[in-house]
Amino acid sequence: MAAPPRSRVADGGVVIAWTGTDEEGRPMRRYWMILLVLALAACGDDAATTTTEAAATTTTEAAATTTTEAAATTTTEAAAATTTGVDATAERVAVAATYAGTYTGEWNNTTFGSTGPVDVAVTVDDVAASTLISIDLGGNVFGGSNPDPFVVELDLVMPSPYTGSTPLLGDYSVEFGSEGGLVITAPSVPGLGGLMLVVEGTLDPEGFSLEYTMLQEGGPVYAAGVLTVAPTE
């Protein structure tokens, strides 16, 4: 006959144990072991469910936070890019405005000794963000006759280099550097039989000098000179 069960407290719960044998003489202890295993399994399921729910909640919250942060970053970057573009254009217009006015001077070909007058007029359109530069070279320019005045237009909405074309220079590019640096390149000047013209120097509203070089194909210098102007007012 089975002995009465005894109980003890373990890990916060009550474990029922039999120390006797059943009617067939088998130890009763294995039955409380089975009960203990089942109880632990039930607790394990609850813990797994709780862990899974917590992980899902954490993942959802993290995804929402990441999405919000990404959206905020994208909006901030787009606003910054727009502001930077507007400010850069305004800055270029402001710099160009410091050169607005008329200039006069002369050019000197130091290779062949020829010379002639130079007149320059600079106008700036704040609304259109553009600059017009009218240039009138007198004398036997490029060894030929006195050429007609020509106009160079710069669209200040975008940074340099700026490109264009005139009958005197052919195709050309104008590039501005820091501190008033200027480089004008005309790769094939019609009046020079296709020679390249490079003009370099530093601009100054109080007056400036630009050095020019005429280059033969492959790089040898054909002629060089200086153009110097000062404000008329």
HELIX and SHEET records of a PDB file:
HELIX    1   1 ARG A   29  ALA A   97  1                                  69    
HELIX    2   2 VAL A  141  GLY A  143  5                                   3    
HELIX    3   3 SER A  178  GLY A  180  5                                   3    
HELIX    4   4 PRO A  190  LEU A  192  5                                   3    
SHEET    1   A 2 ARG A   6  ALA A  10  0                                        
SHEET    2   A 2 GLY A  13  ALA A  17 -1                                        
SHEET    1   B10 PHE A 150  ASP A 155  0                                        
SHEET    2   B10 SER A 130  LEU A 137 -1                                        
SHEET    3   B10 THR A 115  ASP A 125 -1                                        
SHEET    4   B10 GLY A 101  ASN A 109 -1                                        
SHEET    5   B10 VAL A 221  PRO A 231 -1                                        
SHEET    6   B10 PHE A 208  LEU A 215 -1                                        
SHEET    7   B10 LEU A 195  THR A 202 -1                                        
SHEET    8   B10 GLY A 181  VAL A 189 -1                                        
SHEET    9   B10 GLY A 170  PHE A 176 -1                                        
SHEET   10   B10 TYR A 162  THR A 166 -1                                        
END                                                                             
